[in-house]
Amino acid sequence: MPIGLSIPGFSTKKRFDELTEQEILALAISSEEEDGGIYGAYANKLRNSYPASAAVFDDMAAEENEHRRRLIDLYQKQFGNFIIPLRRENVSGFYARSPVWLIENLGLDRIRQEVGSMENQAHAFYTQAAQRTSDADIRKLLGDLAAAESKHQALAERSFGRHLGAEDRAAEDSVAKRQFILTWVQPGLAGLMDGSVSTLAPIFATAFATQNTWTTFLVGLSASVGAGISMGFTEAAHDDGKISGRGSPVKRGIASGVMTTVGGLGHALPYLIPSFWTATVIALIVVFVELWAIVWIQNRYMETPFFRAAFQVVLGGALVLAAGILIGGS
């Protein structure tokens, strides 16, 4: 069936084992073009912040372009100048690459890891394709490319070593860590602190005023969800990240909103237990864990001295908790 023909209820894709030698070469050409474009896009994304890593992906793009040139030379020799427009998505069960625009969601380490995955898939393709061809020239080229793809991971490592010395690697890792902290940790920590501390007073005031666990849970739930929505929208709306370099406002909004809600729900959920004192004791234990988790995050990621963080967070939380209990019990 011609690839362009569409019949309702029938697949328009060809199976890999049905491809002719001409179609295998055409598929290999389009695959190399796409992979080269992906590497070029990675390089372009990284060039400003990670110039050494960008140089590595420039090398990879050049290597893919050389493969494409060799494939086209053989295709022209065997089948003429017209190359069948056959792509990965036209072949049933064939591996597909994520759209290039998705690299906006990938960090530096993840992009580096993608190299190995891409080259392993390409190696498997050339190995299977070589086994299905009988033409000596085509089989030789496909076998050579399979061997080349299997060595690409080592090529990438050598390229990283050439372009990325120990100091450059440390500097790029430092930039990546800073970006992670600015985009995820900082807004998430602000949300966790807000949710954990600001909801203490209303939840425990309600608990001690009513001694009704269900009412206390509803107050805690509404306070947590409301605070999460407010914090999330505030974080996302007040800074688009372009000037500050804090990253995607959507990511920051999600981190802040989710952690705010989690921080409040932590000591609201125990009030699903019918027994007031049992629920209150468990809630107080949860508060203790939440406050020390905040201290650990501040010390681990924000490099705040441990004792200073402990003093600020625990003292602040204790004052808010005491205010809630005193107001509720009065």
C-alpha positions in Angstrom: 0.0 0.0 0.0 1.4 3.4 -0.8 2.4 5.3 2.3 0.4 8.4 1.3 -2.9 6.4 0.8 -5.4 6.7 3.6 -8.2 4.2 4.0 -10.5 4.6 7.0 -10.0 1.7 9.5 -6.7 0.7 8.0 -3.2 1.7 9.1 -1.3 3.8 6.6 2.1 2.8 8.2 4.4 0.2 6.8 6.0 -2.5 9.0 9.8 -2.4 9.2 10.1 -5.9 7.8 8.2 -4.8 4.7 10.5 -2.0 3.7 12.5 -2.3 0.5 16.2 -1.5 0.4 15.4 1.8 -1.2 13.0 2.6 1.6 15.5 1.6 4.3 18.1 4.0 2.9 15.4 6.8 2.6 14.4 6.1 6.3 18.1 6.2 7.4 18.6 9.5 5.6 15.6 11.2 7.2 16.6 9.8 10.6 20.1 11.2 10.4 18.7 14.5 9.3 16.3 14.6 12.3 19.0 13.5 14.8 21.4 16.1 13.5 18.7 18.7 13.9 18.1 17.6 17.5 21.7 17.8 18.4 21.9 21.2 16.8 18.9 22.3 18.8 20.5 21.0 22.0 23.6 23.0 21.2 21.7 26.2 20.4 19.8 25.9 23.7 22.9 25.4 25.8 25.2 27.8 24.0 24.7 30.8 26.2 24.8 29.1 29.6 26.8 26.0 28.8 29.2 26.8 25.9 31.4 23.7 26.5 28.5 21.3 26.4 27.1 23.1 23.3 30.4 22.4 21.5 30.0 18.7 22.2 26.5 18.7 20.6 27.9 20.7 17.6 30.4 17.8 17.2 27.5 15.2 17.4 25.5 17.2 14.8 28.5 17.3 12.4 28.9 13.5 12.8 25.2 12.9 12.0 25.6 15.2 9.0 28.5 13.1 7.7 26.4 9.9 8.1 23.6 11.6 6.1 26.0 12.6 3.3 27.3 9.0 3.0 23.8 7.6 2.9 22.7 10.1 0.2 25.8 9.3 -1.9 24.9 5.6 -1.9 21.2 6.3 -2.5 22.0 8.4 -5.6 24.3 5.7 -6.9 21.7 2.9 -6.4 18.3 4.6 -6.9 18.8 8.1 -8.5 18.2 11.6 -7.2 14.7 11.4 -5.9 14.6 10.4 -2.2 11.4 8.8 -1.0 9.9 11.0 1.8 9.8 8.3 4.4 10.1 9.2 8.1 10.1 7.3 11.4 6.4 8.0 12.0 5.5 6.3 8.7 6.9 3.0 10.0 4.8 0.9 12.4 6.6 0.1 15.6 9.6 2.2 14.8 11.2 4.3 17.5 10.4 8.0 17.5 12.2 11.0 18.9 10.5 13.5 21.2 9.7 16.8 19.3 12.6 19.2 19.5 10.6 21.8 21.4 10.5 19.4 24.3 14.1 20.2 25.0 12.8 23.3 26.8 11.8 21.0 29.6 15.1 19.1 29.8 17.9 20.0 32.1 21.6 19.8 31.3 22.1 16.3 32.8 19.0 15.0 31.1 20.1 16.3 27.7 23.5 14.6 28.2 21.7 11.4 29.0 19.6 11.7 25.9 22.7 11.2 23.8 23.1 7.6 24.9 19.5 6.7 24.3 19.5 8.2 20.8 22.7 6.5 19.8 21.5 3.1 21.1 18.3 3.3 19.1 20.2 4.3 16.0 22.6 1.4 16.5 19.8 -1.1 16.8 18.2 0.3 13.6 21.3 0.0 11.5 22.0 -3.5 12.8 18.5 -4.7 11.9 18.5 -2.9 8.6 21.9 -4.4 7.6 20.5 -7.9 8.3 17.6 -7.3 5.9 19.6 -6.2 2.9 21.3 -8.3 0.3 23.0 -5.6 -1.7 26.7 -5.7 -0.7 27.3 -1.9 -0.9 24.1 -1.1 1.2 24.9 -3.9 3.7 28.4 -2.6 4.1 27.4 1.0 4.7 24.6 0.1 7.1 27.0 -2.1 9.0 29.6 0.6 9.1 27.0 3.1 10.5 25.9 0.5 13.1 29.5 0.3 14.3 29.8 4.1 14.2 26.6 4.6 16.3 27.8 2.0 18.9 30.9 4.2 19.3 29.1 7.5 19.5 28.7 7.3 23.3 32.4 7.0 23.6 32.8 9.8 21.0 30.5 12.0 23.2 32.6 11.2 26.2 35.8 12.1 24.4 34.2 15.3 23.1 33.1 16.2 26.6 36.6 15.6 27.7 38.1 17.7 25.0 35.7 20.6 25.3 34.7 20.3 28.9 37.6 20.3 31.4 37.2 19.7 35.1 36.8 23.4 35.8 34.3 23.9 32.9 32.3 20.9 34.0 32.2 22.1 37.6 31.1 25.6 36.4 28.3 24.2 34.2 27.1 21.9 37.0 27.1 24.9 39.4 25.0 26.9 36.9 22.6 23.9 36.5 22.3 23.5 40.3 21.6 27.2 40.7 18.9 27.1 38.0 17.3 24.1 39.7 17.3 25.9 43.0 15.8 29.1 41.5 13.1 27.3 39.5 12.1 24.5 41.9 13.6 24.6 45.3 13.3 28.3 46.2 9.6 28.7 45.3 8.8 25.2 46.7 10.5 26.1 49.9 8.6 29.3 50.2 5.4 27.4 49.6 6.2 24.8 52.2 7.0 27.4 54.8 3.9 29.3 54.0 1.7 26.2 54.1 3.3 24.7 57.1 3.5 27.8 59.3 0.6 30.1 58.2 -2.0 27.4 58.5 -1.0 26.5 62.1 -3.0 29.2 63.7 -6.3 28.7 62.0 -6.2 24.9 62.2 -5.2 24.6 65.9 -7.4 27.6 66.8 -10.4 25.7 65.3 -9.3 22.5 66.9 -9.2 23.8 70.4 -12.2 26.1 70.0 -14.5 23.4 68.7 -12.8 20.1 69.6 -14.6 18.8 66.5 -12.1 16.9 64.3 -14.2 17.0 61.1 -14.7 20.8 61.4 -11.0 21.2 62.0 -10.2 19.1 59.0 -12.5 21.1 56.7 -10.9 24.4 57.9 -7.4 22.9 57.4 -8.4 21.7 53.9 -9.8 24.9 52.8 -6.9 26.9 54.2 -4.4 24.7 52.6 -6.0 24.5 49.1 -6.8 28.3 49.2 -3.2 29.2 50.2 -1.8 26.8 47.5 -3.8 28.4 44.8 -2.9 31.9 45.9 0.8 31.2 46.3 0.9 29.3 43.0 -0.7 32.2 41.0 1.3 34.8 42.8 4.6 33.1 42.1 3.7 32.5 38.4 2.4 36.0 37.8 4.8 38.3 39.6 7.9 37.3 37.6 8.2 35.8 34.1 11.8 34.8 34.8 13.3 36.4 31.7 15.1 39.1 33.5 15.6 37.4 36.9 16.7 34.2 35.3 14.5 32.2 37.7 13.1 30.0 35.0 9.6 29.1 33.8 6.9 30.9 35.8 4.6 27.8 35.3 7.2 25.5 36.9 7.7 28.0 39.8 4.0 28.4 40.3 3.5 24.6 40.4 6.3 24.2 42.9 5.0 26.9 45.1 1.4 26.0 44.9 1.8 22.3 45.4 4.2 22.6 48.3 2.0 25.2 50.0 -0.9 22.8 49.9 1.2 19.9 51.1 2.5 21.9 54.0 -1.0 22.8 55.2 -2.5 19.4 54.6 0.2 17.6 56.6 -1.2 18.7 59.9 -4.8 18.9 58.7 -5.1 15.2 57.6 -4.7 13.8 61.1 -8.1 15.4 62.0 -9.8 12.8 59.9 -9.3 10.7 63.0 -12.4 11.0 65.2 -10.6 11.1 68.5 -9.6 14.8 69.2 -6.6 14.2 71.3 -5.2 11.4 69.1 -5.6 13.6 66.1 -4.0 16.6 67.8 -1.0 14.6 69.1 -0.4 13.2 65.6 -0.8 16.7 64.0 1.7 18.1 66.5 4.2 15.4 65.5 3.6 16.2 61.8 4.3 19.9 62.5 7.5 18.9 64.2 8.6 16.9 61.1 7.5 19.7 58.7 9.5 22.4 60.5 12.6 20.3 60.6 12.2 19.4 57.0 12.2 23.1 56.2 15.4 23.5 58.2 17.0 20.7 56.3 16.1 22.1 52.9 17.3 25.5 53.9 20.6 24.1 55.0 21.0 21.7 52.1 20.0 23.9 49.2 20.0 27.5 50.4 23.2 27.0 52.4 21.7 28.6 55.4 23.7 27.7 58.6 21.8 24.9 60.3 21.4 26.5 63.7 20.3 29.8 62.3 17.7 28.1 60.1 16.6 26.0 63.0 16.2 29.0 65.3 14.3 31.0 62.7 11.9 28.2 61.5 11.3 26.4 64.8 10.8 29.7 66.8 8.5 31.2 64.1 6.5 28.0 63.9 6.2 27.6 67.6 5.0 31.2 68.0 2.3 30.7 65.4 1.3 27.3 66.9 1.1 28.8 70.3 -1.0 31.7 69.0 -3.5 29.3 67.5 -3.8 27.2 70.6 -4.2 30.2 72.9 -6.8 31.8 70.7 -8.7 28.6 70.3 -8.6 27.8 73.9 -9.6 31.2 75.2 
